[in-house]
Amino acid sequence: MVEDIAPEWVGPMEAAVDGPGSFAERAERVIGLLTQPEDQDLSRLHSALHWFALNDDRVRAAVDGDYRRRRQCFVRLFQVPADEHAGAFDPVPPGTALAAADGLAALRSLDPAVDPEATVRILVAGLAGPAVRRHP
């Protein structure tokens, strides 16, 4: 099941990150994808996959592989400003942090007053800004 649906949620993210443009342009595409509302069926599917991953080694391996692929996508996103600043910082920590926060759009299902776009935008800018400022 993970292999069947991964192209729907990993493929577009890879295309957004690996497409042309500056970090700001790529980040905008990523923010757009991360803040799309998750419908109830997809939300249930994600919940079920995580539950099964806790109880089945095969599902855990598949979910882990999918997560690694998404995390690498976010690392590649932050590789762009690292390259723009001559390797001034390691893109792995901010990429990993964004991967851990993936799913913030689901916050709206918990509290409709939450603005997922503002939340993700602040997170992306916050992860990139200090790393670039630390290494002129």
C-alpha positions, 0 to 999 in steps of 0.5 A: 500500500505504501508503494502504491500511494507514495508517488501521490505524496512523495513524487510531487514534493520531489518535483517541487524541490528538484525543479528549477529556481532559487531556494525561495522559489522552491520553498514556495512550491514546497509550502504550497504542497505542505499546506494542502488540506488533508481529506479525511480518507487520506488522514485515516490512511496515514493514521492506519499506516503509522499504527500498522508500522508499530505492529508489522516489520514489513509496514515499518520498513515501507513507511521508513523508506517513504519517510527517508525519501521525503526527508532527503527531499527536504535536505535537498531543499536546504542544500540549495541555500547551502550551495548559494552560500558556498556550503556555509551550513549543513542542510541535513538538520534543517531538512530533517526538522522540516521532515519531522514537521511534515503534516502541519497542515493537519493542524487545521483538523485539530483547530480550524483557526490555525493557519497552516500556511503561515505556520509552515512559512515561518518554519521554513524561513526559520530553519533557513535563516539562522543557518545562513546568518551563522555562516556569512 
